[in-house]
Every structure is written in C-alpha cells, then in structure tokens.
C-alpha cells in the first residue's frame, strides 16, 4: 500500500507517528493509499524549519523571488495533466474539470509573478523642511494554509504563491481525502529552485490543525472549508494572536427572471449545479424562479439533468464523477429524501444511480427538486452535492429578500435581459461575489475572492490585492538627514511640520 508522506525542509518526511488515514478512489470505493498523520512534534518540526528558512527568504531580493515564481509557473503548466489525474483519482471529479482547477490556480501564480509592482511603497518628499516620509511592506514570517478536499490544487494556489512571493515561508495542511496533489506541488517548487523549508506540507487531521493554530511561531492562517470549522479556526487563531482569513460555507442562489433565455439559462444552471458533483463552494444549489419563469425552467433543467453523463473521472466522456466519500453520498441521499418528505416535488431523483462496473463507487446522480420552501432542510443545509432546489418567488424584490435572509453570502447570480433588474440585484444583495448571466462568478486572480456573512470570518478576502495585504504589513519611515552643525530643530512640543 502506497504511503503519502509530509514534505518538510525540501524532502519527503514520514513523520514521528504511526497514525495513518486511508485514501480512497471514489469511483471504485477502493483504498489506494495510506496517509501519514502528523503529530504535534511533526508540526513543530515543520514550523521550526519554515521559521529558519524565513531568515533568508524574507531577506531575498524581489528578483530572486520572481525568478523562482516564473520557473514554478512553467513547471506547473507542464504538469497540468499529472496534477489533474492525481486530483481525479482521489477527489473523483472528471479530469477535464481538474485541469480547469489547475488552470485557475495558475492564474494566481501568474499574478504573484508581478509582485514587485504590487509591493511598491509610497514616497512623499519634503513633508517638512528636510524631512521625507516613505512606506513599504514586509513579510510576516511563517504562514499556514488549511485547505479543503474540493479543490486540492486550486485553493492552495490561491494562498501560497502570494505568501511566498511577498517573502513569507508557508506550511500547507491539505485535506486528508485527496492529499497527493500537495506533494506534486512540493516537488515542482523544489525543481523551480525554491530554497528548502520555504514550502512545506504537513498531512494530518485535527491534531495537526490545532498544533498549527496554537504554535507561537505561526504568524498567519488561511482557511477554506465549512462554516463551523471556519468559525473555530478564526476564533482559535485570533485568540493566539495570528492573522486569520477563514472562508466558510455557502448556499448560492441564482435568480431567473421571465425575460431570461431559458435554453441559455438552463445550460448554465445544470453546469453550475452538477459540475464537480456539486462539490464547489460556488455551485448553484438554489434556483429562485421568479413569476412565470418557473415551469419552463423546470422542464428544461430536468431534461438536461437526465442527460448528464455520470462516470469515473478518468473516462473521457464523463461529465460528472462521484462524490468524495461514502459518508457524503449517504448524507446527500438523506437530504434529498427529507425534501420529498417535507413536501417538495422530486422531479429528477439521482439516488438510485448506478455506474456499470463501478458498483462500489460513491454515486449520486443529478437531482432536481421543485416547490422547495425556505423552511425545508434541503434548502437550509449546505448539501455540497449534485442537488438543485427550485424555489419560487413572485418578484425580484422577494428573491433578493430571500437571499439576504440566508445566513450565507458567498456567491449569487441573476439571469435576465434587463439591465435595470441586474443593477437592482447587484446593489441589493448582501453577497460578496455576484454574477450577471454568469452562474459561477469566481473572480480573476487580480481581484479577490470572498463572501459575506457566515461565508467569511476575518476581514481579508483571498488572493488578489487583499491577499497581498494579508500576507504583508506596512512600515512607514520618517527621515531627516541634518546637514547644519548644531541646528537640531528639536522641541518638547508635539512634532508638527514646518
């Protein structure tokens, strides 16, 4: 049985404990590897290694850092297929989807390659006689990323390129469910010439997470995952004096107005709801059909949902793979059943889906549920599976109120041909990322990703300009170079300009 290890100080490290966790192939249900789980001592070793590496990397030139970043970008680009296949084998998503994930991560690496421009400070000449003021930003030290199973390459790449480019060292704690991509990334960093200890990987469970949150030499923590864990990460990390950005869960709505093109809208809703088996924090899980849009929308979405080709991620004609674990499959099936029991209309039922030759895989087919109300569990819960709930509303205002009443505020979308309705929507919803005729409005790397309400704990969104600010802190220098002997200009009153 293959063992997946840590990566500390530029090389694979087995660790000091014999605790392991199984890693499965979701398409077959078979175990394919054992994952070494870190102890508190392993975490301490990684942090001490990263801290020692920071002493040099934090003083490295911008030219040195960007050279490594450019080389790393080329290596990731050359290994997209390798990364995608590793992701597919452990997560279950189809290879084409996994390739897209790596591409979106590459965009952040490319953004970080331009870090010299982003780190330019400010300078004010002669603010007072003979006095200048200037500012610059410096790295924090050891930064940590705790990342989810659903994007084992992209989400870490939203964190560490910016952290490393700004002069920090980094420890990645990936999900136990699909950890192999993290080690491929570590190998590529080493090949790019990144000094040992600047990028490290600690595999593990809550023991590793708590050790990182409590370690006095960790300066900052970035997290993406569920809302309860995000809240815990934020509370624990900030209580220990660390910077924390913790992105939580989502319940993403799409409003469909009667003037939307049904064929276009249904195509995009099906892709947004069932792509990656719905295991995306930006997936559309609630379609709010306004007025007369509902019946035609249901008919079109249901027809296209039934036509989705579900199969193993490695098969080229598969459009959707399995969900990540048997527990996730059972939970999703249970929520589908609860919707029906609570009075919703089950239009397309994916619970009975089977894939020939893969009877033990974790399959749930595309599911469409109509006449869902906001009091039902299938609406209130973050399902994180291929389930689209259709809720009906009488007006745009009613739909906006529904979204604003939901505790999550990650992403949302509107489908309409009315500019007035779109503008009313974008200004009225309390949500961080908004799509207009775009169902999954993930910002480009030069913007920042993040939600509102229970979808974000902390002030900083991830990557983009806010990522640069999160991984650095400012210094402001006021300087004078006196040149007249004996003319100090000192005074006991509070300093003012002159």
C-alpha positions as CSV (number, residue, x, y, z in Angstrom):
1,X,0.0,0.0,0.0
2,X,1.4,3.4,-1.0
3,X,2.1,5.8,1.8
4,X,1.6,9.5,1.3
5,X,4.0,11.5,3.5
6,X,4.8,15.0,4.6
7,X,7.2,17.4,2.9
8,X,9.5,19.3,5.3
9,X,12.7,21.0,4.5
10,X,12.8,20.1,0.8
11,X,12.2,16.4,1.1
12,X,9.6,13.7,1.9
13,X,9.3,13.0,5.6
14,X,7.4,10.1,7.1
15,X,6.9,11.6,10.5
16,X,7.2,10.5,14.1
17,X,3.9,8.7,14.5
18,X,2.4,5.5,13.1
19,X,-1.1,7.1,12.8
20,X,-2.5,6.8,9.3
21,X,-5.7,7.5,7.4
22,X,-7.0,5.7,4.3
23,X,-7.2,7.4,1.0
24,X,-9.9,6.1,-1.4
25,X,-10.7,6.2,-5.0
26,X,-14.3,7.5,-5.0
27,X,-15.2,5.9,-8.4
28,X,-14.4,2.4,-7.1
29,X,-14.7,2.7,-3.4
30,X,-11.3,1.0,-3.0
31,X,-8.5,2.2,-0.8
32,X,-5.5,3.3,-2.8
33,X,-3.1,4.7,-0.2
34,X,-2.3,5.3,3.4
35,X,-1.8,8.9,4.6
36,X,0.7,9.6,7.4
37,X,-0.9,11.8,10.0
38,X,1.3,14.4,11.7
39,X,1.9,14.6,15.4
40,X,2.4,17.8,17.4
41,X,6.1,17.1,17.2
42,X,5.9,16.8,13.4
43,X,4.1,20.2,13.2
44,X,6.7,21.7,15.4
45,X,9.5,20.4,13.1
46,X,7.7,21.9,10.1
47,X,7.2,25.3,11.8
48,X,10.8,25.4,13.1
49,X,12.1,24.5,9.6
50,X,9.9,27.2,8.0
51,X,11.0,29.8,10.6
52,X,14.6,29.1,9.9
53,X,14.1,29.4,6.1
54,X,12.3,32.7,6.6
55,X,15.5,34.2,8.0
56,X,17.0,34.1,4.5
57,X,13.9,34.0,2.2
58,X,12.4,37.1,3.9
59,X,15.7,39.0,3.1
60,X,15.8,37.7,-0.5
61,X,15.6,40.1,-3.4
62,X,12.5,40.6,-5.4
63,X,14.4,39.5,-8.5
64,X,15.3,36.2,-6.8
65,X,11.7,35.5,-5.8
66,X,10.2,36.4,-9.1
67,X,12.7,34.2,-10.9
68,X,11.6,31.2,-8.8
69,X,7.9,32.1,-9.3
70,X,8.3,32.2,-13.1
71,X,10.1,28.9,-13.1
72,X,7.5,27.4,-10.9
73,X,4.7,28.7,-13.2
74,X,6.3,26.9,-16.2
75,X,6.6,23.6,-14.3
76,X,3.0,23.7,-13.1
77,X,1.9,24.5,-16.6
78,X,3.9,21.5,-17.9
79,X,2.4,19.2,-15.3
80,X,-1.3,20.1,-15.5
81,X,-2.3,16.6,-16.7
82,X,-0.3,14.9,-14.0
83,X,-1.9,17.1,-11.3
84,X,-5.4,16.7,-12.8
85,X,-5.1,12.9,-12.9
86,X,-4.0,12.8,-9.2
87,X,-6.9,15.0,-8.3
88,X,-9.4,12.9,-10.2
89,X,-8.2,9.7,-8.6
90,X,-8.7,11.0,-5.1
91,X,-11.4,13.5,-5.4
92,X,-13.5,11.9,-8.1
93,X,-14.0,14.9,-10.4
94,X,-13.5,14.4,-14.1
95,X,-10.1,15.1,-15.5
96,X,-11.2,18.0,-17.6
97,X,-12.7,19.7,-14.5
98,X,-9.5,19.0,-12.6
99,X,-7.5,20.6,-15.4
100,X,-9.6,23.7,-15.2
101,X,-9.0,23.8,-11.4
102,X,-5.2,23.8,-12.0
103,X,-5.6,26.5,-14.6
104,X,-7.4,28.8,-12.2
105,X,-4.5,28.2,-9.7
106,X,-2.0,29.0,-12.4
107,X,-3.6,32.4,-12.8
108,X,-2.8,33.3,-9.2
109,X,0.8,32.1,-9.7
110,X,1.0,34.4,-12.7
111,X,-0.5,37.3,-10.6
112,X,2.2,36.6,-8.0
113,X,5.0,36.8,-10.7
114,X,4.2,40.5,-10.8
115,X,4.7,41.0,-7.1
116,X,7.4,43.7,-7.4
117,X,4.9,46.1,-8.8
118,X,2.4,45.2,-6.1
119,X,4.9,45.7,-3.3
120,X,5.9,49.2,-4.4
121,X,5.7,51.6,-1.5
122,X,4.9,55.3,-1.4
123,X,7.2,58.3,-1.0
124,X,6.5,61.9,0.0
125,X,9.3,64.3,-0.5
126,X,9.8,67.3,1.8
127,X,6.8,66.8,4.1
128,X,8.5,69.2,6.4
129,X,11.8,71.1,5.9
130,X,14.4,68.5,5.3
131,X,12.0,65.6,6.2
132,X,10.8,62.8,3.9
133,X,8.2,60.1,4.5
134,X,8.1,56.8,2.8
135,X,6.4,53.4,3.3
136,X,6.9,49.8,2.3
137,X,5.5,46.3,3.1
138,X,7.3,43.4,4.7
139,X,6.5,39.7,5.1
140,X,5.0,38.3,8.3
141,X,7.0,35.1,8.7
142,X,5.6,31.5,8.8
143,X,2.1,31.4,7.1
144,X,-0.2,28.4,7.1
145,X,-2.8,27.2,4.6
146,X,-5.5,24.7,5.7
147,X,-7.4,23.7,2.6
148,X,-10.5,21.7,1.6
149,X,-10.9,18.5,-0.4
150,X,-13.0,20.0,-3.2
151,X,-10.1,21.9,-4.8
152,X,-6.8,20.3,-3.7
153,X,-4.7,22.3,-6.2
154,X,-6.6,25.5,-6.8
155,X,-7.3,26.6,-3.3
156,X,-3.8,26.1,-2.0
157,X,-2.6,28.0,-5.1
158,X,-4.8,30.9,-4.1
159,X,-2.7,31.1,-1.0
160,X,0.9,30.1,-1.2
161,X,2.0,31.9,-4.4
162,X,1.2,35.3,-2.9
163,X,2.5,34.3,0.5
164,X,5.9,33.1,-0.9
165,X,6.2,35.9,-3.4
166,X,5.9,38.5,-0.7
167,X,8.7,36.9,1.3
168,X,7.0,34.5,3.7
169,X,7.5,30.8,4.2
170,X,4.5,28.5,4.0
171,X,3.1,25.3,5.5
172,X,0.2,23.6,3.7
173,X,-2.2,21.3,5.6
174,X,-4.3,19.8,2.8
175,X,-7.4,17.7,3.2
176,X,-6.8,14.1,4.2
177,X,-9.2,12.9,1.4
178,X,-7.0,14.0,-1.6
179,X,-3.5,14.8,-0.4
180,X,-1.3,13.7,-3.4
181,X,-1.5,17.0,-5.4
182,X,0.2,18.8,-2.5
183,X,3.3,16.6,-2.8
184,X,3.4,17.0,-6.6
185,X,3.3,20.8,-6.0
186,X,6.1,20.5,-3.4
187,X,8.3,18.6,-5.9
188,X,7.7,21.3,-8.5
189,X,8.7,24.0,-6.1
190,X,11.9,22.2,-5.4
191,X,12.6,21.8,-9.1
192,X,12.0,25.5,-9.6
193,X,14.8,26.3,-7.1
194,X,12.8,27.4,-4.1
195,X,15.1,27.1,-1.1
196,X,14.4,24.2,1.3
197,X,12.0,24.9,4.0
198,X,10.2,27.8,2.3
199,X,7.3,25.5,1.2
200,X,6.3,22.6,3.4
201,X,3.4,20.1,3.6
202,X,2.0,18.6,6.8
203,X,-0.5,15.9,6.3
204,X,-3.0,15.4,9.1
205,X,-6.2,15.8,10.9
206,X,-7.4,17.9,13.8
207,X,-4.3,17.2,15.8
208,X,-2.2,18.9,13.1
209,X,-4.7,21.8,12.7
210,X,-4.7,22.6,16.4
211,X,-1.0,22.3,16.6
212,X,-0.6,24.9,13.8
213,X,-3.2,27.2,15.4
214,X,-1.5,27.1,18.8
215,X,2.1,27.3,17.6
216,X,3.7,30.6,18.7
217,X,5.8,30.9,15.6
218,X,2.9,30.8,13.1
219,X,2.1,34.3,12.0
220,X,-1.0,33.9,9.8
221,X,-3.5,31.2,8.9
222,X,-5.6,31.0,5.7
223,X,-8.5,28.6,5.7
224,X,-11.3,27.4,3.3
225,X,-13.9,24.9,4.4
226,X,-17.2,24.7,6.2
227,X,-18.7,27.5,8.3
228,X,-18.4,25.7,11.7
229,X,-14.7,25.0,11.2
230,X,-14.1,28.4,9.7
231,X,-15.5,30.0,12.8
232,X,-13.4,27.7,15.0
233,X,-10.2,28.5,13.0
234,X,-10.9,32.2,13.2
235,X,-11.6,32.2,17.0
236,X,-8.7,30.0,17.9
237,X,-6.2,31.6,15.6
238,X,-7.0,35.2,16.5
239,X,-7.1,34.3,20.2
240,X,-3.5,33.2,19.7
241,X,-2.6,36.5,18.1
242,X,-2.5,35.3,14.5
243,X,-3.8,36.9,11.4
244,X,-6.7,34.7,10.1
245,X,-8.7,34.7,6.9
246,X,-11.3,31.9,7.2
247,X,-13.7,31.3,4.3
248,X,-16.7,29.2,5.2
249,X,-19.7,27.6,3.6
250,X,-22.2,28.7,1.0
251,X,-25.8,28.5,-0.2
252,X,-25.6,30.1,-3.6
253,X,-28.8,31.3,-5.2
254,X,-29.4,32.1,-8.9
255,X,-32.4,34.3,-9.7
256,X,-34.1,33.5,-13.0
257,X,-36.4,36.2,-14.4
258,X,-39.1,35.6,-17.0
259,X,-37.1,37.6,-19.6
260,X,-34.1,35.2,-19.3
261,X,-33.4,32.9,-22.3
262,X,-34.4,29.5,-21.0
263,X,-32.1,27.5,-23.1
264,X,-29.0,29.6,-22.2
265,X,-30.1,29.7,-18.5
266,X,-30.8,26.0,-18.2
267,X,-27.5,25.1,-19.8
268,X,-25.6,27.2,-17.3
269,X,-27.7,26.2,-14.3
270,X,-27.1,22.5,-15.0
271,X,-23.3,23.0,-15.3
272,X,-23.2,25.2,-12.2
273,X,-25.3,22.8,-10.1
274,X,-23.8,19.4,-11.2
275,X,-20.3,20.2,-12.3
276,X,-17.8,18.6,-9.9
277,X,-20.8,16.7,-8.5
278,X,-21.9,20.0,-6.8
279,X,-18.9,19.9,-4.6
280,X,-18.0,23.5,-5.1
281,X,-18.3,26.4,-2.7
282,X,-19.6,28.4,-5.7
283,X,-22.0,25.8,-7.0
284,X,-25.6,27.0,-7.6
285,X,-27.7,24.9,-5.2
286,X,-30.9,27.1,-5.1
287,X,-32.6,28.4,-8.3
288,X,-35.1,31.1,-7.5
289,X,-37.6,31.2,-10.3
290,X,-39.5,34.5,-10.5
291,X,-43.1,34.6,-11.6
292,X,-43.8,32.8,-14.9
293,X,-40.2,31.6,-15.4
294,X,-40.7,28.5,-13.2
295,X,-42.5,25.9,-15.3
296,X,-40.4,26.3,-18.4
297,X,-37.2,26.4,-16.4
298,X,-38.1,23.2,-14.5
299,X,-38.8,21.4,-17.8
300,X,-35.5,22.5,-19.4
301,X,-33.3,21.9,-16.4
302,X,-34.8,18.5,-15.7
303,X,-34.3,17.3,-19.3
304,X,-30.7,18.4,-19.3
305,X,-30.1,16.9,-15.8
306,X,-31.2,13.5,-17.0
307,X,-28.8,13.7,-19.9
308,X,-25.6,14.3,-17.8
309,X,-23.1,11.5,-18.4
310,X,-22.0,10.3,-14.9
311,X,-19.0,8.1,-14.7
312,X,-15.4,7.7,-13.5
313,X,-13.3,10.8,-13.7
314,X,-10.7,9.2,-15.8
315,X,-13.2,8.3,-18.6
316,X,-13.1,11.0,-21.3
317,X,-16.8,11.0,-21.9
318,X,-17.7,11.5,-18.2
319,X,-19.2,14.9,-17.4
320,X,-19.7,14.3,-13.7
321,X,-17.9,12.0,-11.3
322,X,-18.8,10.5,-7.9
323,X,-18.9,12.4,-4.6
324,X,-15.9,12.3,-2.5
325,X,-16.8,9.7,0.2
326,X,-19.5,7.2,1.1
327,X,-20.5,9.4,4.1
328,X,-21.0,12.3,1.7
329,X,-23.1,10.1,-0.6
330,X,-25.3,8.9,2.3
331,X,-25.8,12.4,3.6
332,X,-26.8,13.8,0.2
333,X,-29.3,11.0,-0.3
334,X,-30.8,11.6,3.1
335,X,-31.3,15.3,2.4
336,X,-32.9,14.5,-1.0
337,X,-35.3,12.2,0.9
338,X,-36.1,14.8,3.5
339,X,-37.1,17.3,0.8
340,X,-39.6,14.9,-0.5
341,X,-40.9,14.1,3.0
342,X,-41.3,17.8,3.8
343,X,-43.5,18.4,0.7
344,X,-41.2,19.3,-2.1
345,X,-41.6,17.7,-5.6
346,X,-38.8,15.4,-6.6
347,X,-38.6,15.9,-10.4
348,X,-35.3,14.1,-11.1
349,X,-34.1,11.7,-8.4
350,X,-30.4,10.8,-8.5
351,X,-30.3,8.5,-5.5
352,X,-30.7,5.3,-7.5
353,X,-27.9,6.0,-10.0
354,X,-25.6,3.1,-10.8
355,X,-22.5,3.1,-13.0
356,X,-21.8,-0.3,-14.6
357,X,-18.5,-1.8,-13.4
358,X,-18.3,0.6,-10.5
359,X,-20.9,-0.7,-8.2
360,X,-19.0,0.3,-5.1
361,X,-18.4,3.9,-6.2
362,X,-19.9,6.9,-4.3
363,X,-22.5,7.8,-6.8
364,X,-25.4,10.3,-6.6
365,X,-26.9,11.4,-9.9
366,X,-28.1,14.9,-10.8
367,X,-31.2,15.7,-8.8
368,X,-33.8,18.4,-9.3
369,X,-36.3,19.3,-6.6
370,X,-39.2,21.7,-7.3
371,X,-41.5,23.6,-4.9
372,X,-38.8,23.9,-2.2
373,X,-39.5,26.3,0.6
374,X,-37.0,28.1,2.8
375,X,-38.1,26.1,5.8
376,X,-37.1,22.7,4.3
377,X,-33.8,21.1,5.3
378,X,-32.8,20.6,1.6
379,X,-32.8,24.4,1.3
380,X,-31.3,25.3,4.7
381,X,-28.4,22.8,4.6
382,X,-25.3,23.2,2.6
383,X,-25.7,20.0,0.6
384,X,-22.4,20.0,-1.3
385,X,-23.7,17.5,-3.8
386,X,-25.5,17.4,-7.2
387,X,-28.8,18.7,-6.0
388,X,-30.6,21.8,-7.4
389,X,-33.5,23.1,-5.4
390,X,-36.0,25.3,-7.2
391,X,-37.7,27.9,-5.0
392,X,-40.5,30.1,-6.4
393,X,-40.8,33.9,-5.9
394,X,-43.3,36.5,-7.0
395,X,-40.8,39.3,-7.7
396,X,-37.2,40.4,-7.9
397,X,-37.6,42.1,-4.5
398,X,-38.9,38.9,-2.9
399,X,-36.0,36.9,-4.4
400,X,-33.5,39.5,-3.1
401,X,-35.1,39.4,0.4
402,X,-34.8,35.6,0.3
403,X,-31.1,35.7,-0.4
404,X,-30.5,38.4,2.2
405,X,-32.3,36.3,4.8
406,X,-30.0,33.4,4.2
407,X,-27.0,33.2,6.7
408,X,-24.5,32.6,3.9
409,X,-23.3,35.3,1.5
410,X,-20.7,33.7,-0.8
411,X,-21.8,33.8,-4.4
412,X,-25.0,34.5,-6.3
413,X,-26.2,35.1,-9.8
414,X,-29.1,36.6,-11.8
415,X,-30.3,35.6,-15.3
416,X,-32.1,38.4,-17.1
417,X,-32.0,40.6,-20.2
418,X,-32.9,43.6,-18.1
419,X,-30.1,45.9,-17.1
420,X,-32.3,47.7,-14.6
421,X,-33.1,44.4,-12.8
422,X,-29.4,43.3,-12.8
423,X,-28.4,46.6,-11.3
424,X,-31.1,46.5,-8.7
425,X,-30.0,42.9,-7.9
426,X,-26.2,43.6,-7.6
427,X,-26.7,46.6,-5.3
428,X,-29.4,44.9,-3.2
429,X,-28.0,41.5,-2.3
430,X,-25.7,41.1,0.7
431,X,-23.3,38.7,-1.1
432,X,-19.6,39.0,-1.8
433,X,-19.5,37.7,-5.4
434,X,-22.2,38.4,-8.0
435,X,-22.7,37.0,-11.5
436,X,-24.9,38.7,-14.1
437,X,-25.8,35.9,-16.6
438,X,-22.7,34.2,-15.1
439,X,-23.6,31.4,-12.7
440,X,-20.2,30.9,-11.0
441,X,-18.7,34.3,-10.6
442,X,-15.2,33.3,-9.4
443,X,-13.1,36.5,-9.7
444,X,-9.9,36.6,-11.8
445,X,-6.7,36.4,-9.8
446,X,-6.2,40.2,-9.9
447,X,-9.4,40.6,-7.9
448,X,-10.0,39.0,-4.5
449,X,-12.2,36.0,-3.7
450,X,-14.5,36.1,-0.7
451,X,-18.0,36.2,0.7
452,X,-20.0,38.0,3.3
453,X,-21.9,36.9,6.5
454,X,-21.3,33.3,7.5
455,X,-19.2,32.7,4.4
456,X,-16.2,34.7,5.7
457,X,-14.6,35.1,9.1
458,X,-12.0,37.9,9.3
459,X,-11.5,41.0,7.2
460,X,-9.5,39.8,4.2
461,X,-10.6,38.0,1.1
462,X,-8.2,35.6,-0.6
463,X,-5.6,36.2,-3.3
464,X,-5.6,39.4,-5.4
465,X,-4.9,42.8,-3.7
466,X,-6.4,41.7,-0.4
467,X,-4.1,38.6,-0.4
468,X,-1.1,40.8,-0.8
469,X,-2.2,43.0,2.1
470,X,-3.0,39.9,4.3
471,X,0.5,38.4,3.9
472,X,2.4,41.6,4.5
473,X,2.4,44.5,7.0
474,X,3.3,48.1,6.4
475,X,6.2,50.2,7.7
476,X,6.3,54.0,7.5
477,X,9.6,55.8,7.8
478,X,10.0,59.4,8.6
479,X,13.6,60.5,7.8
480,X,15.8,63.6,8.2
481,X,19.4,64.0,7.3
482,X,20.6,67.1,9.1
483,X,23.5,69.0,7.4
484,X,23.9,72.2,9.6
485,X,26.1,71.6,12.6
486,X,24.1,72.4,15.8
487,X,20.8,73.1,14.2
488,X,18.8,70.1,15.5
489,X,15.4,71.6,15.3
490,X,14.3,69.5,18.4
491,X,11.4,70.6,20.6
492,X,9.4,69.4,23.6
493,X,6.1,70.1,22.0
494,X,4.3,67.5,19.8
495,X,6.1,67.4,16.3
496,X,4.5,69.4,13.5
497,X,5.5,70.2,10.0
498,X,7.1,73.5,9.1
